[in-house]
C-alpha cells in the first residue's frame, strides 16, 4: 500500500514538473522577443554600410558602393578611430580596475550588524543609479565648475588662489569620469553580490565562529570564495563589453576642452550618424565595434575555460 502511494506521488510530480517548466518557458517568451526585436532585427541595418544612403531615398534607388566605406575606415578615418578607441579602452580599463568595489561594498554591508543602518547605506548608495545623467551633470557642474561649491570653499579657506576647472581639465578627465561612474553605479552593482552572499550556507559561518575565526578570516575563507564565481562572470561580461564605455555619460560631459580625451566610440558613431548624417560610415564603424566585441567575448570565454575550468558560454 505504501509503495503504491509513493508511486502515485512520483507520477503526480512528473506531471507537474513539465507543466511548471512550460509555464516558466511561456513567461520567458516576451523577454526573448524583446531581445530579438531590439538586438537582432537592427542587424538588418548593416546593409546600409554597402550603400551611399541618404534619408528619404529608397534603398533600391541608393547607389551601391560595396566596401568603399570600409576602405575609408582603414585609410582616411584610421587616426580618428585610433583616437576614440584609445579613449574607449582607457575609460573601460579604469572601470574594470574598479570592478571589485561593488563586491567590497557588499561584503562591508554584510558585516554591518544593524539592519536599519545597513538599509540606509544600501538605499543611499543605490539611489544614484536611478538619477539621469543630465541631473548628474547638473550636480557635478554646480560643485566642480569654476564658480561651483568646491572652488568657493577652497578659495574661502585659502587652499587655492585661482579656481580649478575640473570639468574642462583634459589631464584628469579619465579618473574624474571613472569616479562619477563608480559613484553612480556602485550601489546597484553591489545588489548582485549581496544576493550571492545571501546564498552562502550559514552553517559555514557558524562553524567558523565555533572554531574561533575572526571576521577577516571569515571573509577571506568563506565570503570571498562564495562570491568569486559571480565576480568572474561579471568581469568577463564587462571585458566583452569593453568597447561600450557608456554613451550618455560622455554625451552630457562633452565639451571642447576635453573633447580629445572624452570622445569614445559610441559618441563618435553618434556624431557621424546623427550630427553629420553620415549614416553609412557610422554603420560601418558600428559593425567594427560589434565584431571586436564578439571576438573579445569568445576570447575571454576561452581563457576562462582554460584557467578556471568554467565559462559563460
N, C-alpha and C positions, 0 to 999 in steps of 0.2 A: 504493500500500500504506500509506504513512504517512498519507495523507489519510483512508483508511478507519479506521485505528486512532484517529485524533483524533475522528472521528465517533462511534465506539463509546464512547470515554471521555466525550464530551459527553452521549451518550444515557444512560450509566450515572449521570452526575452529575445529570441532570434527574430521573431516577427516585429517586435518593437524597434530593434536596432536598425534595420534597413529603413523603416518608416522615419525614425529620428534623423538618420543620415540624409534622407531625401528632403526633409524639412530644412535642414541646415544648408543643403545644396541650393534649394529654391531661394532661401534668404540671401545667399551669396550672389545669385544671378544679377540683381540690379547693380551691384558694385562692379561686377565683371563687365557688364555692359557699359558702365560709366568709364572704366579704364580703357575699354576698347574704343569708345567714341572719342575720348579726348587724347589718347596716346597713340593709337594705331591708325585711325581714319585720317588724321592730319598728315600721315606719311605720304599720302597721295600727292600732297603739295610739293614733294621733292621734284616732281616733273617740271616745275617752273624754273629750276636751275638750268634746264636744257633749252629754254626759250627766252627771248628778249621780251619778257612780259611787261605790259603796261596796263594799269587798271582801266577797265571799261572795254577793252578789246578782247573778243572771244579767243580762246586758246587755239582754235583751228585756224584763226587768221593771224596768229602771232608768229613772227619769224623764228624758225628753229635754228639755234646757234650751236648745238652739240656741246662740246666740252670747252667752249670759249671762256666761260666764267671760271672754270677750274684752272685754265691756263693763267687767267688774270690773278687768281688766288696765289698761284705759285710764283708769278713774276712781279707784277705791279703791287699787289697787296701783301707781299711777304713781310715787309717791315712792320706794317700795321698789325698783322696777325701775330708776329713775334712779340710785339709790344703788349698787346692785350692778353696774349697767352701768359706772358711773364707776370702781369698784374694778377691775372686769374689764379695762376698756380701759387703765387706768393700769398695771396689772401686766403686761399683754400688750405695751404700748408700751415699757416698760423692757426686756423680754426682746428685743424687736425691735432696740432700740438696742445690745444686747449680742450680736446675731447675728453680727457679724464676728469675735468672739473665737474660735470654733472654727476658722475659716479661718486666723486668725493663729497659733493653736497648731499647726495642720497645717503651715504654712509654716516655723515655727521648728523643728519636729521634722524636716522635710525637710532643713533646713540643718545638722543635727547629723551629724557625720561618724562618730561611734562608734555602731555598730549596737546594741551592748549597752546603752549609756546611753539610746539612743532607745527601745528596747523597754521599759526600766524606766519611763521617763517616760510612755510611752503606756499601759502597763498600770496604772500608778498613777493616772493621770487618768481611765481608763475604768472602773475598779472601782466608784467611787461610783454609777454608773448602775444597777448590779445590787443595790444596797442598798435595802431597802424604806424608804418614808417614815417608818414607825414607828421604825426604827433611826436614821434621820437626825434625827428629833425628839429621840430619847433622847440622841444625841451633842450636839445643839445645847443641850438642857436642861442637860446636865452641864457644858457650857462657858460658856453665856451667861446662865444663871439667876442670881438674886440671890446664891445660895450656890455658884455654879459656879466653875470653874477660873479663868476670866478675871478675875472680880471679886476672887477671893482673891489672885491675883498683883498686880493693880493696887492693892489695899489694902495688901498687904505692902510694895510698893515706894513707897507713899505718893503714888501718882499721883492717886488719888481718895480722898475722905473718906467717901463713902457708896456702897454697892453700886448698880450700874445694873441696871435691869430691862429688858433688851433685848427679851425675848420679850413683854413687856407694854407696850411703848412704841409707841403708835399713830403717833407722828411719824416713826419710822424703819422702820415695818413694811414699806413698799413696797420701799425699797432693800435691806433685810435679806433679805426673801424672794426678791428677784431674785438677790442674791449667792449664796444657798443653791442656787437652781435652776441657776445657771450652774456652780457648783462640782460639782453632781451630774451634769450632762449635757454639759459641755464636751468631755470626753474621748471619749465615744461619738459626739457630733456631728462631731468632727474626723475620724473614720474616713472619712466620705464625701468630705471634702476631700483626705485622704491618697490615697484611690483616684483622685480627679480629678487630683492632681499626678502620680501614677504613670502616668497615661495621656498625659501630655505627652511629645512626642518628645524623646528625649535628645540628638538632633543639634542641637536649638536651644540647649541648654545648652553643648554642645561648641563650637558656632560662637561663642556669646557669650564663652566662655572664651578662644578663639583671638583674638577681637577685643579682648581686654583689659577686658571688662566686669567691674565689681565685683559682689560678692554682692547689694548693694542694687539695682543696676541690673538684674541678672538677675531678681530677684524682681519688680521693678516692670514690666519689659517682657516677661517670659516667664511666670512663675508666676501672677501676678495675672490677666492676660488668659486664661490657661489654665483657671482655676477660676471665672472671672466668671459663666459661664453656669450652673454648678452653684449658685453663691451666689444668683443671681437667682431660680432655680426654687425653692430652699428658702425664700427670702424671700417669694415670692409665696404659697407654701403656708402659711407662718407667718402672713401677713397675713389670708389667707382663714380661718384658724382662730383669729382674734384673740379670739373670744368663749370659746374653750376654754382658759382661762388655767391650768387644772390643778386637779383636784378633790382628789386625795389629799393634796397638799402642804398646802393650806389647811384641810383637814379636821383634820389632826393638829396644826397650829399654831394652830388657832382657840381663842380664849379671850375672856372677857367684856371684857377691857381693850382688845383690838384688833378686836373684832367689827365695828365700824362701818367699818373700813378693809380687812379681810381677807375679808369675805364677798363672794365672787364669784358669778357667775350660776349655775354648776354646783352650788355649795354651797347656794345659795338654793333651787334646784329640788329638791335632795336633802332639805333641811329641810322643804319643803312636802309632798313626796310620801311620804317615809319617816317623818319625825318627827311631823308633824301629820296624816298620812294624807289630805291633800287632793290626791288623785291627778288629778282633772280639771283643777284650776287649775295644778298642776305640769306637766301635759301641755301646757296652753296656752302656758305660758312656754317650754317646750322647743320647741314649734313656732315661737315667735317667734325663738328663737336659731337654729334651722335656716334659717329664711327669710332672716334677716340675714346668716348665714354664706354662703349661696348667692349673695346679692346682692354681697357683698364679693368672693367668688371670681371671679365674672364681671366685676366692675368692675376688679379688679387685672389680670385676664387681658386685658381690653380695653386698659387703659393700657399694659401690657407690649407688646402687639402694635403699638400706635401709636408708642411711644417706642423700643423696641428692635427691633421687627420680628419678634420671637419671642413665642410664647405657650405655655402649658402645656395648653391645651385646643384 
